[in-house]
C-alpha cells in the first residue's frame, strides 16, 4: 500500500500540505506541477489499498480519475476551494471544499488543524491575493506589521514561482521548493534562512517591472486585458501581474494572457475585488478553463479564440460594473 500527497505547486498548495505534514508526518509519493497543471490525480496510478491526500486542485477537473478510485474503495482526503461541481457521497471520501471568495485551501487546512500552524496559512493567503483574510489571520496570532510583511513577500514569491507553462519556466521546481521548506515549522524562519526565498523575491520584482512596461491590449472603464510575450519571464509573472492590477483597481476586472510557443495563450483572470464573482464562470466557457469565483484561468486559449475571449470578458464583467 502507498500514500500519495497530490497538491498544487503554488503557495497555497505547498503551504496546505506542509501544515498537514507538520501535524501528521507520513511517508508519501509527492505529485505536483505548475499552478495550472491541475489534473494530477491520474498521475498517481493509485491501486486498491492506496490512500490519497489531494490539496488545492479542482475536484471537477480530476473527477474522471477520482471516481474509479473512490468506487474501488480508496480512502481519499480532499481539501480545496475551486469549483467542484457535484461531489459524490462516498463514505471513503473526506471532502473539505469551500468555494467562497475569502478562503484558500491553506485556510481550510488551518481550520481542520485548529490553527496549529497558522503562519503558513497567512503566507498562503497572501499568495492567493486574499489580503483581508491574510491580515485577519495575522492579527489572530499576534504577528507584527514587519512579520506580516515578510510573510506577504514569502507568499507572493512562492505563488509567483508556480506560474509557467512548464516546470522549465519556473525559478525552482515546486517539488524542490517544498523540500526546501520541509525542515521549517515557522515560515519566518524559512524566509530568513533559505537562499531560495531571496532568489524568488528578486526575480519576482524584476519580472513585474517588465510587465508594467507593456501597454494593455484593451483598457476599459471597468477592466483591462493584457497580453504578454512568449517568454519565460512573462509566463512566470502572469498571475502576480493580474493580482497587482486587481489590488490597484479593485472595482475593475483584469485578464492577463501570456503567449504560448504554439501561438495560443494561457490566461489568468481576476474579478473585481469589490465584487469577486464571475471569474470561474467566464473561464469555464473555454476548454481548459477553471478556478474560483474571484480568480480563475484557462490553460490554453487558441489564438483564433482571442477575440471571443475578450468579448466574453466584456459581457461577464460589464454587466457587473
ChimeraX commands (.cxc) that place a marker at each C-alpha (Angstrom):
marker #1 position 0.00,0.00,0.00 radius 0.5
marker #1 position 1.19,3.52,-0.81 radius 0.5
marker #1 position 0.11,7.00,0.15 radius 0.5
marker #1 position 0.10,9.89,-2.33 radius 0.5
marker #1 position 0.18,13.60,-1.50 radius 0.5
marker #1 position -1.18,15.38,-4.58 radius 0.5
marker #1 position -1.00,19.17,-4.47 radius 0.5
marker #1 position -0.90,22.38,-6.47 radius 0.5
marker #1 position 2.64,23.72,-6.84 radius 0.5
marker #1 position 1.71,27.27,-5.76 radius 0.5
marker #1 position 1.96,28.89,-2.32 radius 0.5
marker #1 position -1.46,27.64,-1.26 radius 0.5
marker #1 position -0.95,24.03,-2.24 radius 0.5
marker #1 position 2.54,23.81,-0.76 radius 0.5
marker #1 position 1.61,25.57,2.50 radius 0.5
marker #1 position -1.54,23.46,2.86 radius 0.5
marker #1 position 0.41,20.22,2.55 radius 0.5
marker #1 position 3.15,21.47,4.85 radius 0.5
marker #1 position 0.64,22.26,7.59 radius 0.5
marker #1 position -0.85,18.78,7.33 radius 0.5
marker #1 position 2.52,17.04,7.43 radius 0.5
marker #1 position 3.77,19.13,10.33 radius 0.5
marker #1 position 0.71,17.88,12.23 radius 0.5
marker #1 position 0.80,14.30,10.93 radius 0.5
marker #1 position 4.07,13.28,9.23 radius 0.5
marker #1 position 3.84,10.30,6.91 radius 0.5
marker #1 position 5.86,8.91,4.01 radius 0.5
marker #1 position 4.28,9.73,0.69 radius 0.5
marker #1 position 4.81,9.84,-3.02 radius 0.5
marker #1 position 4.56,13.52,-3.99 radius 0.5
marker #1 position 2.72,14.63,-7.14 radius 0.5
marker #1 position 2.66,18.29,-8.15 radius 0.5
marker #1 position 3.39,20.67,-11.01 radius 0.5
marker #1 position 2.89,24.25,-12.13 radius 0.5
marker #1 position -0.10,26.25,-10.89 radius 0.5
marker #1 position -2.18,25.43,-13.97 radius 0.5
marker #1 position -1.11,21.78,-14.03 radius 0.5
marker #1 position -4.10,20.60,-12.03 radius 0.5
marker #1 position -5.29,17.27,-13.50 radius 0.5
marker #1 position -2.83,15.46,-11.25 radius 0.5
marker #1 position -4.79,12.63,-9.63 radius 0.5
marker #1 position -4.46,10.46,-12.74 radius 0.5
marker #1 position -0.68,10.65,-12.45 radius 0.5
marker #1 position -0.69,8.73,-9.16 radius 0.5
marker #1 position -1.67,5.43,-10.86 radius 0.5
marker #1 position -3.07,4.54,-7.43 radius 0.5
marker #1 position -4.19,0.97,-6.79 radius 0.5
marker #1 position -6.71,-0.59,-4.39 radius 0.5
marker #1 position -5.39,-0.25,-0.85 radius 0.5
marker #1 position -3.56,3.00,-1.58 radius 0.5
marker #1 position -4.61,6.31,0.00 radius 0.5
marker #1 position -4.54,9.89,-1.28 radius 0.5
marker #1 position -4.49,13.40,0.14 radius 0.5
marker #1 position -5.38,15.98,-2.52 radius 0.5
marker #1 position -4.93,19.70,-1.95 radius 0.5
marker #1 position -5.78,22.85,-3.91 radius 0.5
marker #1 position -6.90,21.04,-7.07 radius 0.5
marker #1 position -10.37,21.24,-8.56 radius 0.5
marker #1 position -12.45,18.14,-7.83 radius 0.5
marker #1 position -14.33,18.69,-11.08 radius 0.5
marker #1 position -11.14,18.74,-13.15 radius 0.5
marker #1 position -9.97,15.49,-11.52 radius 0.5
marker #1 position -13.38,13.80,-11.45 radius 0.5
marker #1 position -12.65,11.21,-14.17 radius 0.5
marker #1 position -9.61,9.99,-12.23 radius 0.5
marker #1 position -11.20,10.24,-8.78 radius 0.5
marker #1 position -14.46,8.39,-9.28 radius 0.5
marker #1 position -12.92,5.00,-10.25 radius 0.5
marker #1 position -10.60,5.23,-7.25 radius 0.5
marker #1 position -13.48,6.04,-4.91 radius 0.5
marker #1 position -15.58,3.24,-6.40 radius 0.5
marker #1 position -12.67,0.87,-5.75 radius 0.5
marker #1 position -12.70,1.86,-2.08 radius 0.5
marker #1 position -9.57,4.00,-1.86 radius 0.5
marker #1 position -9.56,6.41,1.10 radius 0.5
marker #1 position -9.24,9.97,-0.20 radius 0.5
marker #1 position -8.89,13.18,1.81 radius 0.5
marker #1 position -9.66,16.31,-0.24 radius 0.5
marker #1 position -9.10,19.98,0.60 radius 0.5
marker #1 position -9.93,22.63,-2.00 radius 0.5
marker #1 position -11.58,25.99,-2.76 radius 0.5
marker #1 position -12.05,25.79,-6.53 radius 0.5
marker #1 position -15.20,24.95,-8.48 radius 0.5
marker #1 position -16.04,21.34,-7.62 radius 0.5
marker #1 position -19.33,20.51,-9.32 radius 0.5
marker #1 position -21.26,17.67,-7.69 radius 0.5
marker #1 position -19.21,15.86,-5.05 radius 0.5
marker #1 position -20.28,12.18,-4.86 radius 0.5
marker #1 position -21.34,10.90,-1.41 radius 0.5
marker #1 position -18.75,8.16,-0.94 radius 0.5
marker #1 position -18.07,7.22,2.68 radius 0.5
marker #1 position -14.38,6.80,1.83 radius 0.5
marker #1 position -14.15,10.45,0.69 radius 0.5
marker #1 position -13.48,13.13,3.29 radius 0.5
marker #1 position -14.02,16.36,1.39 radius 0.5
marker #1 position -13.31,19.79,2.84 radius 0.5
marker #1 position -14.41,22.04,-0.02 radius 0.5
marker #1 position -15.39,25.69,0.37 radius 0.5
marker #1 position -15.60,27.88,-2.75 radius 0.5
marker #1 position -16.38,31.21,-1.07 radius 0.5
marker #1 position -14.20,34.08,-2.20 radius 0.5
marker #1 position -12.33,34.78,1.05 radius 0.5
marker #1 position -10.80,31.34,1.67 radius 0.5
marker #1 position -7.97,29.33,0.18 radius 0.5
marker #1 position -7.00,25.71,0.72 radius 0.5
marker #1 position -4.47,26.57,3.42 radius 0.5
marker #1 position -7.24,28.31,5.35 radius 0.5
marker #1 position -9.33,25.13,5.14 radius 0.5
marker #1 position -6.40,23.10,6.44 radius 0.5
marker #1 position -5.81,25.71,9.15 radius 0.5
marker #1 position -9.44,25.27,10.27 radius 0.5
marker #1 position -9.05,21.48,10.19 radius 0.5
marker #1 position -5.97,21.69,12.41 radius 0.5
marker #1 position -7.38,24.30,14.79 radius 0.5
marker #1 position -4.82,26.94,13.82 radius 0.5
marker #1 position -1.75,24.96,14.91 radius 0.5
marker #1 position 0.45,26.23,12.07 radius 0.5
marker #1 position -1.45,29.36,11.12 radius 0.5
marker #1 position 1.56,31.39,9.99 radius 0.5
marker #1 position 1.80,29.17,6.92 radius 0.5
marker #1 position -1.86,29.94,6.17 radius 0.5
marker #1 position -1.05,33.66,6.41 radius 0.5
marker #1 position 1.66,33.30,3.75 radius 0.5
marker #1 position -0.65,31.21,1.55 radius 0.5
marker #1 position -3.49,33.73,1.79 radius 0.5
marker #1 position -1.13,36.50,0.65 radius 0.5
marker #1 position -0.05,34.27,-2.22 radius 0.5
marker #1 position -3.68,33.84,-3.30 radius 0.5
marker #1 position -4.20,37.63,-3.06 radius 0.5
marker #1 position -6.60,37.34,-0.12 radius 0.5
marker #1 position -5.35,40.41,1.73 radius 0.5
marker #1 position -8.22,40.75,4.20 radius 0.5
marker #1 position -8.04,37.06,5.09 radius 0.5
marker #1 position -4.26,37.20,5.50 radius 0.5
marker #1 position -4.43,40.27,7.74 radius 0.5
marker #1 position -7.16,38.75,9.91 radius 0.5
marker #1 position -5.17,35.54,10.36 radius 0.5
marker #1 position -2.00,37.52,11.12 radius 0.5
marker #1 position -3.80,39.53,13.81 radius 0.5
marker #1 position -5.19,36.36,15.35 radius 0.5
marker #1 position -1.68,35.06,16.09 radius 0.5
marker #1 position -0.21,38.43,17.12 radius 0.5
marker #1 position 2.11,38.99,14.17 radius 0.5
marker #1 position 3.73,42.42,13.96 radius 0.5
marker #1 position 3.43,44.58,10.86 radius 0.5
marker #1 position 7.00,43.69,9.90 radius 0.5
marker #1 position 6.39,39.94,10.33 radius 0.5
marker #1 position 3.17,40.19,8.31 radius 0.5
marker #1 position 5.05,41.99,5.54 radius 0.5
marker #1 position 7.71,39.25,5.47 radius 0.5
marker #1 position 5.01,36.58,5.15 radius 0.5
marker #1 position 3.40,38.60,2.37 radius 0.5
marker #1 position 6.67,38.68,0.46 radius 0.5
marker #1 position 7.14,34.94,1.03 radius 0.5
marker #1 position 3.61,34.02,-0.06 radius 0.5
marker #1 position 3.67,36.22,-3.15 radius 0.5
marker #1 position 7.11,34.92,-4.13 radius 0.5
marker #1 position 6.08,31.28,-3.71 radius 0.5
marker #1 position 2.92,31.89,-5.72 radius 0.5
marker #1 position 4.84,33.70,-8.46 radius 0.5
marker #1 position 7.13,30.69,-8.75 radius 0.5
marker #1 position 4.24,28.39,-9.70 radius 0.5
marker #1 position 3.24,30.23,-12.88 radius 0.5
marker #1 position 4.59,28.87,-16.13 radius 0.5
marker #1 position 3.56,26.61,-18.98 radius 0.5
marker #1 position 6.09,24.03,-17.80 radius 0.5
marker #1 position 8.35,23.47,-14.82 radius 0.5
marker #1 position 11.23,24.68,-17.00 radius 0.5
marker #1 position 9.69,28.18,-16.95 radius 0.5
marker #1 position 9.92,28.37,-13.15 radius 0.5
marker #1 position 12.73,29.65,-10.98 radius 0.5
marker #1 position 12.62,26.42,-8.94 radius 0.5
marker #1 position 10.72,23.16,-9.33 radius 0.5
marker #1 position 7.76,23.13,-6.87 radius 0.5
marker #1 position 8.94,19.77,-5.52 radius 0.5
marker #1 position 12.33,21.30,-4.73 radius 0.5
marker #1 position 10.67,24.32,-3.12 radius 0.5
marker #1 position 8.52,22.07,-0.93 radius 0.5
marker #1 position 11.61,20.04,0.00 radius 0.5
marker #1 position 13.44,23.26,0.95 radius 0.5
marker #1 position 10.75,24.37,3.41 radius 0.5
marker #1 position 10.02,20.97,4.99 radius 0.5
marker #1 position 12.58,21.41,7.82 radius 0.5
marker #1 position 10.92,24.64,8.98 radius 0.5
marker #1 position 7.95,24.75,11.36 radius 0.5
marker #1 position 7.83,28.56,11.13 radius 0.5
marker #1 position 7.68,30.32,7.74 radius 0.5
marker #1 position 9.52,33.33,9.17 radius 0.5
marker #1 position 12.50,31.08,9.87 radius 0.5
marker #1 position 12.29,29.70,6.35 radius 0.5
marker #1 position 12.16,33.21,4.86 radius 0.5
marker #1 position 15.19,34.29,6.90 radius 0.5
marker #1 position 17.37,31.24,6.33 radius 0.5
marker #1 position 16.68,29.79,2.88 radius 0.5
marker #1 position 18.54,31.46,-0.03 radius 0.5
marker #1 position 15.80,30.46,-2.46 radius 0.5
marker #1 position 13.38,32.93,-0.84 radius 0.5
marker #1 position 15.53,35.95,-1.70 radius 0.5
marker #1 position 16.14,34.48,-5.16 radius 0.5
marker #1 position 12.39,34.24,-5.79 radius 0.5
marker #1 position 11.70,37.71,-4.39 radius 0.5
marker #1 position 14.35,39.34,-6.60 radius 0.5
marker #1 position 13.15,37.54,-9.72 radius 0.5
marker #1 position 9.54,38.45,-8.98 radius 0.5
marker #1 position 10.30,42.16,-8.73 radius 0.5
marker #1 position 12.34,42.15,-11.94 radius 0.5
marker #1 position 9.61,40.34,-13.89 radius 0.5
marker #1 position 6.78,42.59,-12.69 radius 0.5
marker #1 position 8.78,45.65,-13.79 radius 0.5
marker #1 position 8.97,44.19,-17.32 radius 0.5
marker #1 position 5.22,43.56,-17.43 radius 0.5
marker #1 position 4.44,47.13,-16.39 radius 0.5
marker #1 position 6.39,48.45,-19.37 radius 0.5
marker #1 position 3.83,46.94,-21.79 radius 0.5
marker #1 position 0.60,48.65,-22.87 radius 0.5
marker #1 position -2.68,46.71,-22.44 radius 0.5
marker #1 position -4.48,45.12,-25.38 radius 0.5
marker #1 position -7.76,46.61,-24.11 radius 0.5
marker #1 position -8.25,49.30,-21.46 radius 0.5
marker #1 position -11.91,49.67,-20.49 radius 0.5
marker #1 position -13.74,51.67,-17.86 radius 0.5
marker #1 position -14.45,48.53,-15.85 radius 0.5
marker #1 position -11.48,46.33,-16.74 radius 0.5
marker #1 position -8.40,45.56,-18.82 radius 0.5
marker #1 position -6.89,42.79,-20.93 radius 0.5
marker #1 position -3.11,42.46,-21.18 radius 0.5
marker #1 position -1.14,40.16,-23.49 radius 0.5
marker #1 position 2.45,39.30,-22.56 radius 0.5
marker #1 position 5.05,37.87,-24.96 radius 0.5
marker #1 position 6.21,34.29,-25.43 radius 0.5
marker #1 position 8.98,34.49,-22.83 radius 0.5
marker #1 position 9.60,32.53,-19.60 radius 0.5
marker #1 position 9.55,35.75,-17.53 radius 0.5
marker #1 position 6.10,36.63,-18.93 radius 0.5
marker #1 position 4.68,33.21,-18.11 radius 0.5
marker #1 position 6.11,33.44,-14.59 radius 0.5
marker #1 position 4.66,36.86,-13.85 radius 0.5
marker #1 position 1.19,36.35,-15.36 radius 0.5
marker #1 position -0.61,35.64,-12.09 radius 0.5
marker #1 position 1.28,38.16,-9.99 radius 0.5
marker #1 position 0.65,40.93,-12.53 radius 0.5
marker #1 position -3.06,40.07,-12.53 radius 0.5
marker #1 position -3.09,40.26,-8.72 radius 0.5
marker #1 position -1.30,43.61,-8.72 radius 0.5
marker #1 position -3.77,45.06,-11.21 radius 0.5
marker #1 position -6.68,43.78,-9.11 radius 0.5
marker #1 position -5.24,45.38,-5.98 radius 0.5
marker #1 position -4.60,48.70,-7.70 radius 0.5
marker #1 position -8.07,48.89,-9.29 radius 0.5
marker #1 position -10.38,46.89,-7.00 radius 0.5
marker #1 position -13.53,47.98,-8.84 radius 0.5
marker #1 position -12.23,46.55,-12.15 radius 0.5
marker #1 position -11.76,43.10,-13.64 radius 0.5
marker #1 position -8.46,42.14,-15.25 radius 0.5
marker #1 position -7.17,39.44,-17.59 radius 0.5
marker #1 position -3.50,38.75,-18.21 radius 0.5
marker #1 position -2.59,36.41,-21.07 radius 0.5
marker #1 position 0.86,35.05,-21.77 radius 0.5
marker #1 position 1.63,33.87,-25.30 radius 0.5
marker #1 position 2.48,30.18,-25.67 radius 0.5
marker #1 position 5.04,28.66,-28.01 radius 0.5
marker #1 position 2.17,27.10,-30.00 radius 0.5
marker #1 position 0.68,30.56,-30.62 radius 0.5
marker #1 position -2.13,30.19,-28.10 radius 0.5
marker #1 position -2.48,31.87,-24.72 radius 0.5
marker #1 position -2.51,30.90,-21.08 radius 0.5
marker #1 position -4.95,33.14,-19.24 radius 0.5
marker #1 position -5.28,34.49,-15.69 radius 0.5
marker #1 position -8.50,36.33,-14.81 radius 0.5
marker #1 position -9.29,38.39,-11.73 radius 0.5
marker #1 position -12.83,39.50,-10.93 radius 0.5
marker #1 position -13.21,42.93,-9.31 radius 0.5
marker #1 position -12.06,42.68,-5.72 radius 0.5
marker #1 position -15.05,44.79,-4.70 radius 0.5
marker #1 position -17.35,42.15,-6.25 radius 0.5
marker #1 position -15.37,38.91,-6.52 radius 0.5
marker #1 position -17.63,36.75,-8.67 radius 0.5
marker #1 position -17.64,35.55,-12.26 radius 0.5
marker #1 position -14.01,34.65,-12.95 radius 0.5
marker #1 position -14.62,30.90,-12.84 radius 0.5
marker #1 position -17.84,31.21,-14.83 radius 0.5
marker #1 position -16.06,33.14,-17.58 radius 0.5
marker #1 position -13.15,30.71,-17.81 radius 0.5
marker #1 position -15.36,27.60,-17.86 radius 0.5
marker #1 position -16.79,28.85,-21.16 radius 0.5
marker #1 position -13.48,27.79,-22.74 radius 0.5
marker #1 position -11.82,24.34,-22.79 radius 0.5
marker #1 position -9.24,24.02,-20.04 radius 0.5
marker #1 position -10.83,26.82,-18.02 radius 0.5
marker #1 position -11.46,26.56,-14.28 radius 0.5
marker #1 position -10.73,28.28,-10.99 radius 0.5
marker #1 position -12.59,30.09,-8.25 radius 0.5
marker #1 position -15.13,32.88,-8.18 radius 0.5
marker #1 position -12.60,35.68,-7.76 radius 0.5
marker #1 position -9.64,34.28,-9.69 radius 0.5
marker #1 position -9.55,31.73,-12.49 radius 0.5
marker #1 position -7.68,30.76,-15.63 radius 0.5
marker #1 position -7.59,28.98,-18.97 radius 0.5
marker #1 position -4.77,26.56,-19.72 radius 0.5
marker #1 position -4.65,27.05,-23.49 radius 0.5
marker #1 position -6.78,29.58,-25.35 radius 0.5
marker #1 position -6.39,29.02,-29.12 radius 0.5
marker #1 position -5.23,32.16,-30.96 radius 0.5
marker #1 position -8.41,32.24,-33.05 radius 0.5
marker #1 position -10.46,32.47,-29.83 radius 0.5
marker #1 position -8.74,35.60,-28.51 radius 0.5
marker #1 position -11.46,37.94,-29.76 radius 0.5
marker #1 position -14.14,35.62,-28.42 radius 0.5
marker #1 position -12.45,35.68,-25.03 radius 0.5
marker #1 position -12.30,39.49,-24.99 radius 0.5
marker #1 position -15.98,39.62,-25.92 radius 0.5
marker #1 position -16.89,37.12,-23.19 radius 0.5
marker #1 position -14.78,39.04,-20.68 radius 0.5
marker #1 position -16.70,42.19,-21.64 radius 0.5
marker #1 position -20.09,40.53,-21.28 radius 0.5
marker #1 position -19.21,38.91,-17.92 radius 0.5
marker #1 position -17.87,41.96,-16.16 radius 0.5
marker #1 position -19.55,44.93,-17.90 radius 0.5
marker #1 position -22.90,43.76,-16.55 radius 0.5
marker #1 position -21.46,43.82,-13.01 radius 0.5
marker #1 position -19.82,47.23,-13.35 radius 0.5
marker link #1:1,2 radius 0.2
marker link #1:2,3 radius 0.2
marker link #1:3,4 radius 0.2
marker link #1:4,5 radius 0.2
marker link #1:5,6 radius 0.2
marker link #1:6,7 radius 0.2
marker link #1:7,8 radius 0.2
marker link #1:8,9 radius 0.2
marker link #1:9,10 radius 0.2
marker link #1:10,11 radius 0.2
marker link #1:11,12 radius 0.2
marker link #1:12,13 radius 0.2
marker link #1:13,14 radius 0.2
marker link #1:14,15 radius 0.2
marker link #1:15,16 radius 0.2
marker link #1:16,17 radius 0.2
marker link #1:17,18 radius 0.2
marker link #1:18,19 radius 0.2
marker link #1:19,20 radius 0.2
marker link #1:20,21 radius 0.2
marker link #1:21,22 radius 0.2
marker link #1:22,23 radius 0.2
marker link #1:23,24 radius 0.2
marker link #1:24,25 radius 0.2
marker link #1:25,26 radius 0.2
marker link #1:26,27 radius 0.2
marker link #1:27,28 radius 0.2
marker link #1:28,29 radius 0.2
marker link #1:29,30 radius 0.2
marker link #1:30,31 radius 0.2
marker link #1:31,32 radius 0.2
marker link #1:32,33 radius 0.2
marker link #1:33,34 radius 0.2
marker link #1:34,35 radius 0.2
marker link #1:35,36 radius 0.2
marker link #1:36,37 radius 0.2
marker link #1:37,38 radius 0.2
marker link #1:38,39 radius 0.2
marker link #1:39,40 radius 0.2
marker link #1:40,41 radius 0.2
marker link #1:41,42 radius 0.2
marker link #1:42,43 radius 0.2
marker link #1:43,44 radius 0.2
marker link #1:44,45 radius 0.2
marker link #1:45,46 radius 0.2
marker link #1:46,47 radius 0.2
marker link #1:47,48 radius 0.2
marker link #1:48,49 radius 0.2
marker link #1:49,50 radius 0.2
marker link #1:50,51 radius 0.2
marker link #1:51,52 radius 0.2
marker link #1:52,53 radius 0.2
marker link #1:53,54 radius 0.2
marker link #1:54,55 radius 0.2
marker link #1:55,56 radius 0.2
marker link #1:56,57 radius 0.2
marker link #1:57,58 radius 0.2
marker link #1:58,59 radius 0.2
marker link #1:59,60 radius 0.2
marker link #1:60,61 radius 0.2
marker link #1:61,62 radius 0.2
marker link #1:62,63 radius 0.2
marker link #1:63,64 radius 0.2
marker link #1:64,65 radius 0.2
marker link #1:65,66 radius 0.2
marker link #1:66,67 radius 0.2
marker link #1:67,68 radius 0.2
marker link #1:68,69 radius 0.2
marker link #1:69,70 radius 0.2
marker link #1:70,71 radius 0.2
marker link #1:71,72 radius 0.2
marker link #1:72,73 radius 0.2
marker link #1:73,74 radius 0.2
marker link #1:74,75 radius 0.2
marker link #1:75,76 radius 0.2
marker link #1:76,77 radius 0.2
marker link #1:77,78 radius 0.2
marker link #1:78,79 radius 0.2
marker link #1:79,80 radius 0.2
marker link #1:80,81 radius 0.2
marker link #1:81,82 radius 0.2
marker link #1:82,83 radius 0.2
marker link #1:83,84 radius 0.2
marker link #1:84,85 radius 0.2
marker link #1:85,86 radius 0.2
marker link #1:86,87 radius 0.2
marker link #1:87,88 radius 0.2
marker link #1:88,89 radius 0.2
marker link #1:89,90 radius 0.2
marker link #1:90,91 radius 0.2
marker link #1:91,92 radius 0.2
marker link #1:92,93 radius 0.2
marker link #1:93,94 radius 0.2
marker link #1:94,95 radius 0.2
marker link #1:95,96 radius 0.2
marker link #1:96,97 radius 0.2
marker link #1:97,98 radius 0.2
marker link #1:98,99 radius 0.2
marker link #1:99,100 radius 0.2
marker link #1:100,101 radius 0.2
marker link #1:101,102 radius 0.2
marker link #1:102,103 radius 0.2
marker link #1:103,104 radius 0.2
marker link #1:104,105 radius 0.2
marker link #1:105,106 radius 0.2
marker link #1:106,107 radius 0.2
marker link #1:107,108 radius 0.2
marker link #1:108,109 radius 0.2
marker link #1:109,110 radius 0.2
marker link #1:110,111 radius 0.2
marker link #1:111,112 radius 0.2
marker link #1:112,113 radius 0.2
marker link #1:113,114 radius 0.2
marker link #1:114,115 radius 0.2
marker link #1:115,116 radius 0.2
marker link #1:116,117 radius 0.2
marker link #1:117,118 radius 0.2
marker link #1:118,119 radius 0.2
marker link #1:119,120 radius 0.2
marker link #1:120,121 radius 0.2
marker link #1:121,122 radius 0.2
marker link #1:122,123 radius 0.2
marker link #1:123,124 radius 0.2
marker link #1:124,125 radius 0.2
marker link #1:125,126 radius 0.2
marker link #1:126,127 radius 0.2
marker link #1:127,128 radius 0.2
marker link #1:128,129 radius 0.2
marker link #1:129,130 radius 0.2
marker link #1:130,131 radius 0.2
marker link #1:131,132 radius 0.2
marker link #1:132,133 radius 0.2
marker link #1:133,134 radius 0.2
marker link #1:134,135 radius 0.2
marker link #1:135,136 radius 0.2
marker link #1:136,137 radius 0.2
marker link #1:137,138 radius 0.2
marker link #1:138,139 radius 0.2
marker link #1:139,140 radius 0.2
marker link #1:140,141 radius 0.2
marker link #1:141,142 radius 0.2
marker link #1:142,143 radius 0.2
marker link #1:143,144 radius 0.2
marker link #1:144,145 radius 0.2
marker link #1:145,146 radius 0.2
marker link #1:146,147 radius 0.2
marker link #1:147,148 radius 0.2
marker link #1:148,149 radius 0.2
marker link #1:149,150 radius 0.2
marker link #1:150,151 radius 0.2
marker link #1:151,152 radius 0.2
marker link #1:152,153 radius 0.2
marker link #1:153,154 radius 0.2
marker link #1:154,155 radius 0.2
marker link #1:155,156 radius 0.2
marker link #1:156,157 radius 0.2
marker link #1:157,158 radius 0.2
marker link #1:158,159 radius 0.2
marker link #1:159,160 radius 0.2
marker link #1:160,161 radius 0.2
marker link #1:161,162 radius 0.2
marker link #1:162,163 radius 0.2
marker link #1:163,164 radius 0.2
marker link #1:164,165 radius 0.2
marker link #1:165,166 radius 0.2
marker link #1:166,167 radius 0.2
marker link #1:167,168 radius 0.2
marker link #1:168,169 radius 0.2
marker link #1:169,170 radius 0.2
marker link #1:170,171 radius 0.2
marker link #1:171,172 radius 0.2
marker link #1:172,173 radius 0.2
marker link #1:173,174 radius 0.2
marker link #1:174,175 radius 0.2
marker link #1:175,176 radius 0.2
marker link #1:176,177 radius 0.2
marker link #1:177,178 radius 0.2
marker link #1:178,179 radius 0.2
marker link #1:179,180 radius 0.2
marker link #1:180,181 radius 0.2
marker link #1:181,182 radius 0.2
marker link #1:182,183 radius 0.2
marker link #1:183,184 radius 0.2
marker link #1:184,185 radius 0.2
marker link #1:185,186 radius 0.2
marker link #1:186,187 radius 0.2
marker link #1:187,188 radius 0.2
marker link #1:188,189 radius 0.2
marker link #1:189,190 radius 0.2
marker link #1:190,191 radius 0.2
marker link #1:191,192 radius 0.2
marker link #1:192,193 radius 0.2
marker link #1:193,194 radius 0.2
marker link #1:194,195 radius 0.2
marker link #1:195,196 radius 0.2
marker link #1:196,197 radius 0.2
marker link #1:197,198 radius 0.2
marker link #1:198,199 radius 0.2
marker link #1:199,200 radius 0.2
marker link #1:200,201 radius 0.2
marker link #1:201,202 radius 0.2
marker link #1:202,203 radius 0.2
marker link #1:203,204 radius 0.2
marker link #1:204,205 radius 0.2
marker link #1:205,206 radius 0.2
marker link #1:206,207 radius 0.2
marker link #1:207,208 radius 0.2
marker link #1:208,209 radius 0.2
marker link #1:209,210 radius 0.2
marker link #1:210,211 radius 0.2
marker link #1:211,212 radius 0.2
marker link #1:212,213 radius 0.2
marker link #1:213,214 radius 0.2
marker link #1:214,215 radius 0.2
marker link #1:215,216 radius 0.2
marker link #1:216,217 radius 0.2
marker link #1:217,218 radius 0.2
marker link #1:218,219 radius 0.2
marker link #1:219,220 radius 0.2
marker link #1:220,221 radius 0.2
marker link #1:221,222 radius 0.2
marker link #1:222,223 radius 0.2
marker link #1:223,224 radius 0.2
marker link #1:224,225 radius 0.2
marker link #1:225,226 radius 0.2
marker link #1:226,227 radius 0.2
marker link #1:227,228 radius 0.2
marker link #1:228,229 radius 0.2
marker link #1:229,230 radius 0.2
marker link #1:230,231 radius 0.2
marker link #1:231,232 radius 0.2
marker link #1:232,233 radius 0.2
marker link #1:233,234 radius 0.2
marker link #1:234,235 radius 0.2
marker link #1:235,236 radius 0.2
marker link #1:236,237 radius 0.2
marker link #1:237,238 radius 0.2
marker link #1:238,239 radius 0.2
marker link #1:239,240 radius 0.2
marker link #1:240,241 radius 0.2
marker link #1:241,242 radius 0.2
marker link #1:242,243 radius 0.2
marker link #1:243,244 radius 0.2
marker link #1:244,245 radius 0.2
marker link #1:245,246 radius 0.2
marker link #1:246,247 radius 0.2
marker link #1:247,248 radius 0.2
marker link #1:248,249 radius 0.2
marker link #1:249,250 radius 0.2
marker link #1:250,251 radius 0.2
marker link #1:251,252 radius 0.2
marker link #1:252,253 radius 0.2
marker link #1:253,254 radius 0.2
marker link #1:254,255 radius 0.2
marker link #1:255,256 radius 0.2
marker link #1:256,257 radius 0.2
marker link #1:257,258 radius 0.2
marker link #1:258,259 radius 0.2
marker link #1:259,260 radius 0.2
marker link #1:260,261 radius 0.2
marker link #1:261,262 radius 0.2
marker link #1:262,263 radius 0.2
marker link #1:263,264 radius 0.2
marker link #1:264,265 radius 0.2
marker link #1:265,266 radius 0.2
marker link #1:266,267 radius 0.2
marker link #1:267,268 radius 0.2
marker link #1:268,269 radius 0.2
marker link #1:269,270 radius 0.2
marker link #1:270,271 radius 0.2
marker link #1:271,272 radius 0.2
marker link #1:272,273 radius 0.2
marker link #1:273,274 radius 0.2
marker link #1:274,275 radius 0.2
marker link #1:275,276 radius 0.2
marker link #1:276,277 radius 0.2
marker link #1:277,278 radius 0.2
marker link #1:278,279 radius 0.2
marker link #1:279,280 radius 0.2
marker link #1:280,281 radius 0.2
marker link #1:281,282 radius 0.2
marker link #1:282,283 radius 0.2
marker link #1:283,284 radius 0.2
marker link #1:284,285 radius 0.2
marker link #1:285,286 radius 0.2
marker link #1:286,287 radius 0.2
marker link #1:287,288 radius 0.2
marker link #1:288,289 radius 0.2
marker link #1:289,290 radius 0.2
marker link #1:290,291 radius 0.2
marker link #1:291,292 radius 0.2
marker link #1:292,293 radius 0.2
marker link #1:293,294 radius 0.2
marker link #1:294,295 radius 0.2
marker link #1:295,296 radius 0.2
marker link #1:296,297 radius 0.2
marker link #1:297,298 radius 0.2
marker link #1:298,299 radius 0.2
marker link #1:299,300 radius 0.2
marker link #1:300,301 radius 0.2
marker link #1:301,302 radius 0.2
marker link #1:302,303 radius 0.2
marker link #1:303,304 radius 0.2
marker link #1:304,305 radius 0.2
marker link #1:305,306 radius 0.2
marker link #1:306,307 radius 0.2
marker link #1:307,308 radius 0.2
marker link #1:308,309 radius 0.2
marker link #1:309,310 radius 0.2
marker link #1:310,311 radius 0.2
marker link #1:311,312 radius 0.2
marker link #1:312,313 radius 0.2
marker link #1:313,314 radius 0.2
marker link #1:314,315 radius 0.2
marker link #1:315,316 radius 0.2
marker link #1:316,317 radius 0.2
marker link #1:317,318 radius 0.2
marker link #1:318,319 radius 0.2
marker link #1:319,320 radius 0.2
marker link #1:320,321 radius 0.2
view
